[in-house]
Amino acid sequence: MKKKTITFIAGLMLLLLGVLVSNHFTANSTEAHSPTERQVVNEEPPASAQAELPLRDQIAKWIVEQGQRDEYYLEGLSYVEVQLDTDSELEIIAGIDGGVHLGQFFVFDSGADGEYKLIAEKDWKVEQLHPGMAKDVELKMIFETVDRTGGTGVDVYEAHLWYLDNGEFKEVWNGWLKGRNAMLAGSHSLLAGSYQVIEGWLYHWETVFKLADDDVTRTAPPQTTLKVYRFNGEIFEPVESTE
């Protein structure tokens, strides 16, 4: 009986020893493969699988690469995508708001290779980037951009008319819509202006009010001037001026 018990215990110990040895080799085998698995998980995806930069970041990159300045206040960057010509690709109008009278204005056009090229850069502070409806003048799609400029005691809103011609930006006219002058005591004034484009003619009128230093009281009757321009196929050129 003792002999059978000893034999049973010895067999049980051998069985347990076999299980332990088997687990040891299995663990070593798993550890040997785990670094390879981790390497695959951490491997960088191919360039084609990486997402493109957001459009705003791409525009900022184009401005830095193609712009005229060494530095730009890109935190103030905004943009719109618009149709400015007759091709199927949308153009991009971008602007940088650098302060009350400080900013830049950009136009990007897509080339035949699909790459966007900076075709216009102006030191315009533009509060409304979208140019609105085009004015059709002799088959030209003419757009308006209003620039706010000025300085201490001077605040001016100036309209710029422009169009794209074979990937080139062409400004055809500019004129004041509003001007306030409070720079010097005794010489304050307010200018109110507007324009109309009718069948290739542009009519621009300005009315000037002389004001007291409170910028409210009028000190003289208003004076109005009218200027007339004719589109010559490229720009609006003045043809007459009347009081």
Secondary structure, 3 states (H helix, E strand, C coil): CHHHHHHHHHHHHHHHHHHHHHHHHHHHHHHHHHHHHHHHHHCCCCHHHCCCCCHHHHHHHHHHHHCCCCCCCHHHEEEEEECCCCCCCCEEEEEEECCCCCEEEEEEEECCCCCEEEEEEECCCECCCCCCCCEEECCEEEEEEEEEEEECCEEEEEEEEEEEECCEEEEEEEEEEEEEECCCCCCCEEEEEEEEEECCEEEEEEEEEEECCCCCCECCCCEEEEEEEEECCCCEEEEEEEC
